Amino acid sequence: MSAVAAPEVRRRRSASLWGLVAWAAALLFVLPIAWMVLTSLHSETDAATNPPSLGAGLTLDGYREFFGAATGASPWPALANSATASVVSTLLVLALAIPAAYALSIRPVRKWSDALFFFLSTKMLPAVAGLLPVYLVAQNLGLLDNVWLMVLLYTSMNLPIAVWMMRSFLAEIPVAILEAAAIDGAGLPAVFRRIIIPVSAPGIAATSLICFIFSWNEMLFARVLTGVRSVTAPVFLTSFVTSQGLFLAKVCAAAVVVSLPVLVAGFAAQDRLVQGLSLGAVK
């Protein structure tokens, strides 16, 4: 083997090794999800066997239980509440985070680093520490069991991380483009509409997806602040864990259905998500 070919061979072996490591890590993350889907298609008897039976017959009884064919409890109101709270709060977060990120990156305000630290410091308090004050305020204002209270909470919870993410995305926009637009007489609304939003679209997609996932999966505040009318999907999911026992097939079926919106959103925006995360990571 020539001296020139030896480094190329080592490079290919190294790439193959890292490829195998990546596949192993991917399988490690996917295996629990695949196991959950398989368990949801088993009967309760087969799902409870130890060790589990891989060759057991498949059935949709768990999904029928989730959609209320046997219990009479429909999941659609809970899914609608989660969708409303997640989508509306994500839109509000973007409407607030993009101008704030613009002021902290492209046209930095005075003491912008202090403002960024303030945004970050709001995430240092454990969520459970603010649960009682939020509950008391909501109770005094008559907002308990109200989906719009969840919209407000999710907006305030996701806004700091959205500002940080959008600032890193907007900081990558070449200033020369904005200066050229200003010379041509474009005002700030036109600059946002024609330059900033189209150029930072991958970053906006990444930020909105992360905010949507955080809102959809949140359960602590939803568990305490909602009741019957505004119960969300994660809270409805816990209703399948009863005093009679843990029914694995039904719980797994419910978990699959509740996870589908996030999975669909992730697959639909995966190209934009990768571009956005890469855009924010490269200086």
N, C-alpha and C positions, 0 to 999 in steps of 0.2 A: 504493500500500500504506500502510495506516495505521501510525501509530507504535506502536500496541498490538500489531498483528499481526506486525511485523518481528521482535521478540524470539522469538515463537513459531516463526516460520519458521526462524530461526537455530538454535533449540533442536532442531527436527526434523532439520535438515541435520546438525547435530553428532551427534545420536543415530544417524542413518543411517550417517554416516562411521565412527563407532565400531563399529556393527554389522558393517560390511564388514571392518573390521580384525579383529574377533573371529572372523568366519567364515574369514578368511584364515589366522589363527593356528591355528584348529581344523583346517583342511585341511592345514596344514604339519605338524601333529603326527600326523594320521591317515594321511597319505600313506605313510610308511614301513611302517606296519602293514598297510595295504591291499596294498602292493607285496609284502610278505612272504607274505601269504595267497595272492596270485596266483602268486607264484613256487613256493609249495609245491604248487600244482596243475599245474605243468608237469613235463615229463620233464626228466631231467638235461641232455640235449642242448639243449633249448629254453631251459632256465634259464641255460645257460652262454654263450648267444649274446651278442654285443656289437655293436650295441646290442640290448637285450632285445626279444624278439618278443611284442607284446601279443596278437596274433591266433593264437598257437600253441594247439594242442589241449590240452585239460585232462585230467588223469589223477590217480588216487589212489595212484600207485605210491610216492610219497614217504611217505604215511601208512602204507602196507603195510610199508615198510621200517622205519618207526619202531616199529610194533607187533610187529615180529619175524617177519613172514611170510617174509622172505628170510634174515635173519641168525640167527634163533632166540633173540635176546636180547629178553626181555620188559621193557617199561618199567614194568609195574605195581608191582614191588617198590620201585623208585625213587620213583614217584609216591606210594605208600603211606607210605614213609619221610618224604617231604617233608610230606605231609598230617599225619602224626603229630607231627613236630617243630614244624610251624607252628601247628597248632590247640592242642596241649597247652601250648606255650610262651606262646601268646597268652592262654589262660585263666589260666595262672600269673601272667603280667604283670598282668592285670586284678585278680586276687585280691590282689596286693601293692600295685599302684599306687593303687587307689581308697582304701584306708585311709591310705596315705601322703599322698595329695593332700588328704584330709580333715584330717589333722593339720597340713598346711601352708597351708590356706586357711580353712576354716570354724572350726577350733579350733587356731589356729597355736601351735606349740610354741616354746620359747625358741630364739633364733638360727635361725629358720626360713629366713632368707635365706642363711645359711651352708650349711644343708643343701641348699638348691636349687642353690647354686653347686657343691657337692660332686657332686651328681648330674650337673650339666652338665660338670664337669671330667673325668668318666670317659669322655666322648665325644671329648675332645681328643686322646687317644692314638690314633695310626693303628692300625688293626686288625692290620696285618702286624707291628707291633712287639711285640704280645702273642702272636703265633702260636707262637713257639718255646717260651716258658714254658708255655703251655697244652698244647702237644704233649707236653712232658716230664712234666707232671703227669698227663695222661691216660695216658701210657705206664706210669708207675709205679703208677697205680691200676688198670691193666688195663681201661681204658675206651675204647681205640681201637676204631674200627669198631663203635660202639654208638650207636644212635639216641637213647638217653636222655642221652648226653653232649651231643648237639646241642640237645636240649630245654633243658638247663641253660644252655648257652652262649647260645642265642637269648633265653632269659628274661633273663639278665644284660645282654645287649646292648640289648634293647628297653626294659628297665625305666626307665632315666633319662628317655628321651623321653616314655614313657607317664606318668610322674609329672608332668612339666612340662605335658603336655597336659591331664591330668585336673585338675590344680590350677587351670588357667585356666577349665575348665568348671565346677568346683564353686564357684569364687569368684563365679559369676553367680547361684547359688541365693540367693534372698532369705532373710536371716537371720530375718526375722519368721516365716516358715513353720516353721523349726526351733524357734524359741522357743515358738510356739503348740503344737507337738507336745510339747515338754518340759513345758509347763504342763498338758497333758492327760495326762501321766504316761507318755508313750512313752519307752522305753529306747533306747539306741543301736542295738541290732540292729533294732528296729522302725523307727527313723528311717531307717536304711540301706535297709531292705526296702520301706518304703511311701513314702518321700519322695525320698531322695537318688538312688537308682538309677532310679526312673521319671522324675524330672525331668531327670537328666543322661543319659538313654538315648541321645540323639543324639551326645553327646560320647563315651560309651562305645563306640558303633558306630564313630565316626571313629577313635578310638584303637585299637580292636581290628583294624580294617581295615588301618591303617598298620603295626601290628606284624605282622600276618599277611603283608603284602606284603614287608616287610623280611626276615622269616624264610624265606618261600618263595623269594626271589630270592638269598639269601646263598649264595656259592659258595666263598669263600676258605678258611674253616675246614672246610667240608664236603669240599673237595677234598683237604685234608691229613689230616683226622682220620677220614675214612670210607674204607672199602675195598670190600668185596663185599656184606656183609650190610646195611649202613646207608647205602649210596650214595643221594644225593638226586637229584631231577629235574634241577637245573642241572648237576650233575656228569655225570649220564647223558647229558645233551645234548651235552657236549663230546666224548663218545666217537664222535660222527659226524664229527668232524674227525680224519681218519686220515692216516698217512704216504702213502697213495695219492692224496691230494688233498682238496680241499674240494668236497663234493657239495651244491650250493646247494639243490636241491629237497628233499633229505632233511633238511638242516639247518633249512630254513624250515618244513617240516612238523613237525619236532620242536619248534621254537620256538613254533609256533602251539598245539600241544597243551599244552606246559608253561605257556604264558601263559593258557590258558583258565580255570583255577581263579581266578586273580586277577581276570580280566575279569568272570567271573560274579559273584564276590563284590562287585566294585565296582558293577556294575549293580544287583545286588540291594539294596545298601545306599546307593545314591546319594542318596536323599532324606535319610536319616539322616546321611550323610556331610556334605552341604551344610549341614544344620541344625547339626550338631556343630561344624564349622569356623567357621560364622558365630557360634555361641554363644561359642566361645572367643576370637573376635576382637573382640567388642563389649564394651566396659566399661560 
